[in-house]
Amino acid sequence: MPDAVAPKVALPPAPAKIASLKTSRFKVPGEGSSVAISVATVVALFVLWFLVTNLGLIKPLFLPSPQAVWQQFYEYLTGAANDKPLWQHFLASILRVTIAFWAAFLTAVPIGIAMGMSRVARGVFDPPIEFYRPLPPLAYLPLIIIWFGIDETPKVLLIYLACFAPLALAARSGMKSAAQEQINAAYSMGASYRQVILHVILPSALPEILVGMRIAIGFGWTTLVAAEMVAANVGLGQMVLNASNFLRTDIVIMGIIVIGVVAYLFDLFMRWVERRLVPWKGLA
């Protein structure tokens, strides 16, 4: 009988071949800095905006040129515009958002923690939060005006409600982040129920709470324009709404850019705080 043919064994590829198959120097999906790509994207959008408006492809009524928007920004910044200076609008808006955000933080986070730790608190607070959370602020704005008038209270309250739900739900979700092994280990070392909450569960919940703060501040700025519809005479949202009534698109876009830049700076600040307070996030 002829000798049996030995089965072929697949040999591992040579190191050079493995190196040629490598498509990226990053080993983890999403790894690496995207700053250069973001800067290039912003520059490309600005160049496109400049070309489209200066070549007359779009009428200034619908999209003014960057030069016109910059001129309005300069006039508002220096007080040369036929309106209050930009710093007054900015200060009024930042005060409203800041007061509403921290009021929501001081009330929503404890409620969210209670919802995560107690079925009674969860049963009490979960239905109203889940009921109003999907509602757009303009839906209950008339009711707030009827109840609280047209002074500063309804403006701050509207922003407060926008910030409250994401903070409460983030705190509730964060209370479940601690592993059961960590909790049992703390109990085995003699920790009390209060110590487990303070030293095990709350540190584990902190990343979720910080994410909720980022989302809440974004919702606060999103609601700013709606809040300043309530008989406001100063504020970034009021400036944009007043300009839209007179078809001043250059002022509208200038106000939108200012609101967007301030919100982005807030988000960058919250990311910096997150890196300082929870440096272990994403390492597990």
C-alpha positions as CSV (number, residue, x, y, z in Angstrom):
1,M,0.0,0.0,0.0
2,P,1.3,3.5,-0.7
3,D,2.3,5.5,2.2
4,A,-0.5,7.6,3.7
5,V,-0.3,11.2,2.8
6,A,0.4,13.3,5.9
7,P,-2.2,16.0,6.5
8,K,-1.1,19.5,5.8
9,V,-0.7,21.7,8.8
10,A,-1.3,25.4,8.4
11,L,1.7,27.3,9.6
12,P,1.3,30.6,11.2
13,P,2.1,33.6,8.9
14,A,5.5,35.0,8.9
15,P,6.1,38.1,11.1
16,A,6.6,40.2,8.0
17,K,3.2,39.1,6.7
18,I,1.5,39.8,10.0
19,A,3.0,43.3,10.0
20,S,1.7,43.8,6.4
21,L,-1.8,42.9,7.6
22,K,-1.9,45.5,10.2
23,T,-4.2,48.4,9.1
24,S,-3.9,50.8,12.0
25,R,-1.5,51.7,14.7
26,F,-4.3,51.8,17.2
27,K,-5.3,48.5,18.8
28,V,-8.6,49.6,20.4
29,P,-11.6,50.7,18.4
30,G,-12.0,54.5,18.7
31,E,-8.5,54.9,20.1
32,G,-6.5,58.1,19.2
33,S,-7.0,61.8,19.2
34,S,-9.6,63.3,16.9
35,V,-8.6,67.0,17.5
36,A,-6.9,67.4,14.1
37,I,-9.9,65.9,12.3
38,S,-12.3,68.2,14.2
39,V,-10.2,71.3,13.4
40,A,-10.1,70.3,9.7
41,T,-13.9,69.8,9.7
42,V,-14.6,73.2,11.3
43,V,-12.2,74.9,8.8
44,A,-13.8,73.1,5.9
45,L,-17.3,74.1,7.0
46,F,-16.2,77.7,7.4
47,V,-14.6,77.8,4.0
48,L,-17.7,76.3,2.4
49,W,-19.9,79.0,4.2
50,F,-17.6,81.7,3.0
51,L,-17.6,80.5,-0.6
52,V,-21.3,79.9,-0.8
53,T,-22.3,83.3,0.6
54,N,-19.6,85.4,-1.2
55,L,-20.4,83.8,-4.6
56,G,-24.0,84.7,-4.2
57,L,-25.3,81.2,-4.3
58,I,-27.6,81.9,-1.3
59,K,-29.3,85.2,-0.5
60,P,-28.1,87.0,2.6
61,L,-31.6,86.9,4.0
62,F,-31.3,83.1,4.3
63,L,-27.6,82.8,5.1
64,P,-25.5,85.9,5.7
65,S,-21.7,85.9,5.0
66,P,-19.2,85.3,7.8
67,Q,-18.1,88.9,7.5
68,A,-21.7,90.1,8.2
69,V,-22.0,87.8,11.3
70,W,-18.6,89.0,12.5
71,Q,-19.6,92.6,12.1
72,Q,-22.7,92.1,14.3
73,F,-20.6,90.2,16.9
74,Y,-18.2,93.2,17.0
75,E,-21.0,95.7,17.3
76,Y,-22.6,93.8,20.1
77,L,-19.3,93.2,21.8
78,T,-18.4,96.9,21.7
79,G,-21.9,98.2,22.5
80,A,-22.3,99.9,19.1
81,A,-25.4,97.9,18.2
82,N,-29.0,99.2,18.6
83,D,-29.5,96.9,21.5
84,K,-28.0,96.0,24.8
85,P,-24.3,95.0,24.8
86,L,-23.5,91.3,24.3
87,W,-22.1,91.0,27.9
88,Q,-25.5,91.9,29.3
89,H,-27.3,89.3,27.3
90,F,-24.6,86.7,28.1
91,L,-24.7,87.6,31.9
92,A,-28.5,87.3,32.1
93,S,-28.5,83.9,30.3
94,I,-25.6,82.5,32.2
95,L,-27.2,83.5,35.6
96,R,-30.5,81.8,34.6
97,V,-28.8,78.6,33.5
98,T,-26.4,78.5,36.4
99,I,-29.1,78.9,39.0
100,A,-31.4,76.4,37.4
101,F,-28.6,73.8,36.9
102,W,-27.3,73.9,40.4
103,A,-30.8,73.9,41.9
104,A,-31.5,70.8,39.8
105,F,-28.2,69.2,40.8
106,L,-28.9,69.7,44.5
107,T,-32.4,68.2,44.3
108,A,-32.2,65.7,41.5
109,V,-29.0,63.8,42.5
110,P,-30.2,63.0,46.1
111,I,-33.6,61.9,44.6
112,G,-31.8,59.8,42.0
113,I,-29.7,58.2,44.7
114,A,-32.8,57.5,46.8
115,M,-34.5,55.9,43.8
116,G,-31.5,53.7,43.3
117,M,-31.4,52.6,46.9
118,S,-35.1,52.4,47.9
119,R,-38.0,50.9,46.1
120,V,-40.3,53.3,47.9
121,A,-38.5,56.3,46.5
122,R,-38.4,54.7,43.1
123,G,-42.1,54.1,43.2
124,V,-42.8,57.7,44.3
125,F,-40.5,59.6,42.0
126,D,-40.2,57.4,38.9
127,P,-43.8,58.0,37.4
128,P,-43.7,61.8,37.4
129,I,-40.2,62.0,36.1
130,E,-40.8,59.5,33.3
131,F,-44.1,61.3,32.5
132,Y,-42.7,64.8,32.0
133,R,-39.2,63.8,30.7
134,P,-40.2,63.2,27.1
135,L,-42.4,66.4,27.0
136,P,-40.9,69.4,25.1
137,P,-40.5,72.5,27.2
138,L,-42.9,74.5,25.0
139,A,-45.6,72.0,25.8
140,Y,-45.8,73.0,29.5
141,L,-44.5,76.6,29.1
142,P,-48.1,78.1,29.0
143,L,-49.0,76.3,32.2
144,I,-45.8,77.6,34.0
145,I,-46.7,81.1,32.9
146,I,-50.3,80.7,34.3
147,W,-48.9,79.4,37.6
148,F,-45.9,81.6,38.1
149,G,-46.4,84.8,36.0
150,I,-43.8,86.3,33.6
151,D,-41.0,87.3,35.8
152,E,-37.7,85.4,36.3
153,T,-39.3,82.4,38.1
154,P,-40.8,80.7,35.0
155,K,-37.6,81.2,33.1
156,V,-35.5,79.5,35.7
157,L,-38.1,76.9,36.4
158,L,-38.3,75.8,32.8
159,I,-34.5,75.4,32.6
160,Y,-34.6,73.6,36.0
161,L,-37.1,71.0,34.7
162,A,-35.0,70.4,31.6
163,C,-31.9,69.7,33.8
164,F,-33.7,67.7,36.5
165,A,-34.7,64.5,34.7
166,P,-31.3,63.6,33.2
167,L,-29.6,64.3,36.5
168,A,-32.0,62.2,38.5
169,L,-31.9,59.3,36.0
170,A,-28.1,59.4,35.8
171,A,-27.8,59.2,39.6
172,R,-30.3,56.4,39.8
173,S,-28.4,54.4,37.1
174,G,-25.1,55.1,38.7
175,M,-26.2,53.6,42.0
176,K,-26.2,50.2,40.3
177,S,-22.7,50.5,38.9
178,A,-21.0,49.0,42.0
179,A,-20.2,45.4,41.6
180,Q,-21.8,43.0,44.1
181,E,-18.3,41.7,44.9
182,Q,-17.2,45.1,46.0
183,I,-20.2,45.5,48.3
184,N,-19.8,42.1,49.8
185,A,-16.0,42.8,50.3
186,A,-16.8,46.0,52.2
187,Y,-19.4,44.2,54.4
188,S,-16.9,41.4,55.1
189,M,-14.4,44.0,56.4
190,G,-16.9,45.3,58.8
191,A,-18.3,48.3,56.9
192,S,-21.7,49.6,57.9
193,Y,-24.6,50.2,55.4
194,R,-23.8,53.9,55.5
195,Q,-20.1,53.4,54.9
196,V,-20.9,51.1,51.9
197,I,-23.0,53.8,50.3
198,L,-20.5,56.6,50.9
199,H,-17.3,54.7,50.1
200,V,-18.3,52.0,47.6
201,I,-21.6,52.8,45.9
202,L,-21.3,56.6,45.5
203,P,-17.7,56.5,44.0
204,S,-19.0,53.9,41.5
205,A,-21.9,56.1,40.7
206,L,-19.8,59.2,40.2
207,P,-19.0,58.6,36.5
208,E,-22.7,58.2,35.7
209,I,-23.6,61.4,37.6
210,L,-20.9,63.4,35.8
211,V,-22.3,62.2,32.4
212,G,-25.7,63.2,33.6
213,M,-24.3,66.7,34.5
214,R,-23.0,67.1,30.9
215,I,-26.3,66.1,29.4
216,A,-28.2,68.3,31.8
217,I,-26.2,71.4,31.0
218,G,-26.8,70.7,27.3
219,F,-30.5,70.5,27.9
220,G,-30.4,73.7,30.0
221,W,-28.9,75.6,27.1
222,T,-31.3,74.0,24.6
223,T,-34.2,75.2,26.7
224,L,-32.7,78.7,27.1
225,V,-34.4,80.2,24.0
226,A,-37.8,78.8,25.0
227,A,-37.3,80.1,28.6
228,E,-36.5,83.6,27.4
229,M,-39.7,83.7,25.3
230,V,-41.5,84.6,28.6
231,A,-41.4,88.4,28.5
232,A,-37.6,88.7,28.7
233,N,-35.9,91.9,27.7
234,V,-32.4,90.6,28.0
235,G,-30.6,87.3,27.3
236,L,-29.1,85.5,24.4
237,G,-32.3,83.7,23.6
238,Q,-34.2,86.9,23.7
239,M,-31.6,88.5,21.4
240,V,-32.1,85.7,18.9
241,L,-35.9,85.8,19.0
242,N,-36.0,89.6,18.7
243,A,-33.7,89.5,15.7
244,S,-35.8,86.8,14.0
245,N,-38.9,89.1,14.3
246,F,-37.1,91.7,12.1
247,L,-35.5,89.1,9.8
248,R,-32.0,89.9,11.0
249,T,-30.5,86.6,10.1
250,D,-27.0,87.9,10.8
251,I,-27.8,88.6,14.4
252,V,-29.7,85.3,14.7
253,I,-26.7,83.3,13.4
254,M,-24.3,85.3,15.6
255,G,-26.5,84.5,18.7
256,I,-26.7,80.8,17.8
257,I,-22.9,80.6,17.4
258,V,-22.4,82.3,20.8
259,I,-24.9,79.9,22.5
260,G,-23.2,76.9,20.9
261,V,-19.7,78.0,21.8
262,V,-20.6,78.6,25.4
263,A,-22.3,75.2,25.6
264,Y,-19.3,73.5,24.1
265,L,-17.0,75.3,26.6
266,F,-19.2,74.0,29.4
267,D,-18.9,70.5,28.0
268,L,-15.1,70.7,27.7
269,F,-15.0,71.9,31.4
270,M,-17.2,68.9,32.5
271,R,-14.9,66.6,30.6
272,W,-11.9,68.1,32.4
273,V,-13.7,67.6,35.7
274,E,-14.5,64.0,34.8
275,R,-10.9,63.3,34.0
276,R,-9.8,64.7,37.4
277,L,-12.5,63.1,39.6
278,V,-12.8,59.7,37.9
279,P,-9.5,58.9,36.2
280,W,-10.3,55.2,36.4
281,K,-13.3,55.5,34.1
282,G,-12.9,53.2,31.1
283,L,-9.9,51.4,32.5
284,A,-11.7,48.4,33.9
